[in-house]
């Protein structure tokens, strides 16, 4: 069975017999509608988009709630479109891995068009301009990772590539956000049409990050006389262009070989993953958990798709902020990061397997319930205690989710400030709580220092996951050995005082000494990591 439009049509009975859910809408009609009056374009044609947004739209198409599909665009790795989307006619398979050991298999066909965001490709960029000049377009959404919004380096200097696009103007920028800003400028030139620019990336205040990047381009082009001076005002006018905040949550690991084997056993052909020249790993299928949340600030200058009928929660900005903090600062992300660090140190290759270790399970339970939950503000639309219960009892332990600590350990230096620093700040502000009562969050920080040594608890070297600060932060622990010899830990103070990494100055608040004490014990020899957990997790 081939995963193409013709293949699914020809083998429909075989697909159904193998237990696949198939698109139940009139494809040609939806495709025509989407081409003539596009409503939603999404930038970042990766796994979570195919597992979440694309499947949600398919459900709405099947139910007759929507009559236009999605347009996918990719502006970083064009091979995703060329080698994955188009060869399969924009179809993909979603394998929903449930905790009860069942797999729901769905052929997702809601993407009607996939495009390459390349300003030097006249055909592709012209089509994107057509979409952006359409009055029917209501939203452009994004899952391009937090790094995709960067216009400056950590010191505040404009990135060279961004500066080059500032000088080029909106005609042919090369960078991702420059190209998006160019399309937005084209929409501005067509009667200043309204649009919602919706970041759905898993980062704090994602709408602000997108807005800041687009404004940087608008201001630079206007200041240089390369764009109509009113463009900057258009981007700043929420009645014309909005940048809603959102919170997204759905664990979507890298496509797994076991899932591929299962699909191949069903008779699906040509499932091999593609590793692009930019090292993107993309397959014609995606595996994901069943649980999903998408909360969006209801700030749309025009109409919006009826996504609430697909499970999206629309609310105000304050509530989105509370939900995001609940998840990112306490109820999920800190627990994931904790398991990622200690999973790498203890040689685990599956997050779910870590939850079978009583010490690791107790570690995240204490961090979630005892240390984090007291400072969580209940957003009202989701209960924090119930959220953690589901995370720790259903989601993370799901043995059929092939998620790895190595994947989650990616960019840890960029995560600590939000995932743990915010809790520390909340303790500082609450007169009824004491920072010194936090005992296991410092153990996570110490675990990260130990992780940077790139040696596991058995003394075996392992590769660090990609992280922009691996080299710089790793230099602080480079001279330490895995032994119980006395260590001069004062050299760690400069790193531990870095508020950008930890969210707070750990030296100033008095937490650095405990972190250093833990680190000394964690690095005292083989088996020290396990011994430290046995000593302090109780």
DAZIPE-V530799 format. One record per pair of residues at least 4 apart in sequence whose C-alpha atoms are under 6 Angstrom apart, sorted by the first residue. I is the first residue (numbers start at 0). J is the second residue. D is the distance in Angstrom with one decimal. If there is no record, write none. Layout:
i->(I	I)
j->(J	J)
d->(D	D)
//
This chain:
i->(0	0	0	1	1	1	2	2	3	3	6	7	14	15	19	19	20	21	23	24	26	29	29	30	32	32	33	33	33	36	37	37	38	38	38	39	39	39	40	40	40	40	41	41	41	41	42	42	42	43	43	43	43	44	44	47	47	48	49	50	53	54	55	57	59	59	60	60	68	68	68	69	69	70	70	70	70	71	72	72	72	73	73	74	74	77	78	79	80	80	81	84	85	89	90	90	91	91	91	91	92	92	92	92	93	93	93	93	93	94	94	94	95	95	95	95	95	95	96	96	96	96	97	97	98	115	118	118	120	121	131	132	132	137	137	138	138	138	139	140	140	140	141	141	142	142	143	144	150	150	151	151	151	151	152	164	165	168	168	169	172	172	176	180	187	193	193	193	194	195	195	195	196	196	197	197	198	198	199	204	205	206	206	206	207	210	214	217	218	218	220	220	221	221	221	234	236	237	238	239	243	243	244	245	245	246	246	246	247	247	248	248	249	250	250	251	252	254	254	262	263	270	272	272	273	273	274	274	274	275	293	294	294	294	295	296	296	296	296	297	297	306	307	307	318	319	321	321	322	323	324	325	325	325	326	326	327	327	328	329	329	329	330	333	334	338	339	339	339	342	342	343	344	344	345	348	349	349	350	350	350	351	351	351	351	354	354	357	362	363	364	365	366	366	367	368	388	389	390	390	391	393	404	408	409	409	409	410	412	414	415	415	416	416	416	416	417	420	420	426	426	441	442	445	445	445	446	451	453	453	454	454	454	454	455	456	456	456	457	458	468	469	481	481	481	482	482	483	492	495	496	496	496	497	498	498	498	505	505	506	521	521	532)
j->(266	267	268	6	267	268	6	87	87	88	10	11	19	19	104	105	105	106	61	61	30	66	67	111	36	67	37	67	68	135	135	136	135	136	137	69	138	139	69	70	71	139	71	139	140	141	72	73	141	73	141	142	143	71	73	51	251	52	53	54	109	107	309	109	64	65	64	65	109	110	111	110	111	110	111	112	113	113	113	114	115	115	116	116	175	115	82	83	84	85	85	89	89	110	107	108	106	107	283	284	105	106	107	284	104	105	284	285	286	103	104	286	102	103	286	287	288	289	102	287	288	399	101	289	397	123	124	171	124	125	186	186	189	194	303	194	195	196	196	196	197	198	198	199	199	200	147	200	157	158	155	156	157	158	156	172	219	220	225	181	177	178	180	213	191	239	240	300	240	240	241	299	241	242	242	243	205	206	245	244	244	242	243	244	211	214	218	231	222	231	225	226	225	226	228	240	240	241	300	300	296	298	296	294	295	293	294	323	292	293	291	292	291	287	288	287	402	285	286	267	267	283	281	282	280	281	278	279	280	279	311	311	312	313	313	313	314	315	316	313	314	311	311	312	378	323	325	378	378	327	328	329	330	375	330	331	332	418	418	333	367	371	387	418	363	342	404	407	408	347	404	347	455	456	456	403	402	403	402	403	404	395	396	397	398	360	396	361	536	367	368	369	370	371	371	372	392	393	394	395	395	397	408	464	464	465	466	466	500	418	419	501	420	500	501	502	421	501	502	432	434	514	446	514	517	518	450	473	460	461	458	459	460	461	459	525	526	528	525	525	472	473	522	523	524	523	524	523	496	505	504	505	506	504	502	503	504	510	511	511	527	528	536)
d->(5.6	4.7	5.7	4.7	5.9	5.4	5.9	5.7	4.8	5.5	6.0	5.3	5.5	5.2	5.0	5.3	4.6	5.2	5.1	5.2	6.0	5.7	5.2	5.5	5.8	5.6	4.6	4.7	5.8	5.4	5.9	5.3	5.6	4.2	5.2	5.7	5.1	5.9	6.0	4.6	5.9	4.9	5.0	5.6	4.7	5.7	4.8	5.6	4.8	5.2	6.0	5.0	5.1	5.9	5.8	5.7	5.9	5.2	5.0	6.0	5.9	6.0	5.8	5.0	5.1	5.6	6.0	5.0	5.3	5.9	5.8	4.6	5.8	5.8	5.9	4.9	5.8	4.6	5.6	4.7	5.7	5.3	5.6	4.4	5.5	5.9	5.3	5.4	4.8	6.0	5.8	4.5	5.6	5.9	5.7	5.0	5.8	5.4	5.1	5.3	5.5	4.6	5.9	4.4	5.8	5.1	5.8	5.1	5.9	5.7	4.8	4.7	5.5	5.0	5.9	5.2	5.6	5.7	4.9	6.0	5.2	6.0	5.5	6.0	5.0	5.9	5.5	5.2	6.0	5.7	5.4	4.9	6.0	5.3	5.7	5.5	4.6	5.9	5.0	5.9	4.5	5.5	4.7	5.5	5.5	4.8	5.5	5.8	5.8	5.8	5.3	5.1	4.1	4.8	5.4	5.0	5.7	5.6	5.4	4.6	5.5	5.6	6.0	5.8	4.0	4.2	5.7	5.8	5.2	5.7	4.8	5.4	5.9	5.0	5.7	5.6	5.7	5.5	5.9	5.8	5.8	4.9	5.2	4.5	5.9	6.0	5.9	5.1	5.9	5.7	4.9	5.4	5.9	5.0	5.0	5.5	5.9	4.8	4.9	5.6	5.2	5.8	5.4	5.4	4.3	5.7	5.1	5.5	5.6	4.5	5.5	5.0	4.6	6.0	5.8	4.4	5.2	5.4	5.8	5.8	4.9	6.0	5.5	4.1	5.9	5.3	5.6	5.4	4.7	5.2	5.2	5.9	4.7	5.9	5.0	5.7	5.2	5.1	5.2	5.2	5.4	5.6	4.5	5.9	5.6	6.0	6.0	5.2	5.6	5.8	5.1	5.5	5.8	6.0	4.7	5.3	4.9	5.8	4.3	5.9	5.9	5.3	5.1	5.0	5.4	5.4	3.9	5.7	5.2	4.9	5.6	6.0	4.4	5.6	5.7	5.3	5.7	4.5	5.8	5.3	5.8	5.7	4.4	5.9	5.4	5.1	5.7	6.0	5.9	5.9	5.7	4.9	4.9	5.8	5.0	5.1	5.8	5.2	4.7	5.8	5.8	5.9	5.9	5.9	4.9	5.2	5.8	4.2	5.8	5.9	5.6	5.4	4.4	5.4	4.2	3.9	5.6	5.6	4.3	5.5	5.6	5.3	5.9	5.1	5.9	4.9	6.0	5.3	5.7	5.4	5.5	5.3	4.3	5.8	5.3	5.4	5.2	5.9	5.2	5.9	5.7	5.5	5.1	5.6	4.7	4.4	4.4	4.2	5.9	5.5	4.3	5.3	5.4	5.9	4.6	4.5	5.1	5.1	5.0	4.9	5.1	5.0	5.4)
//
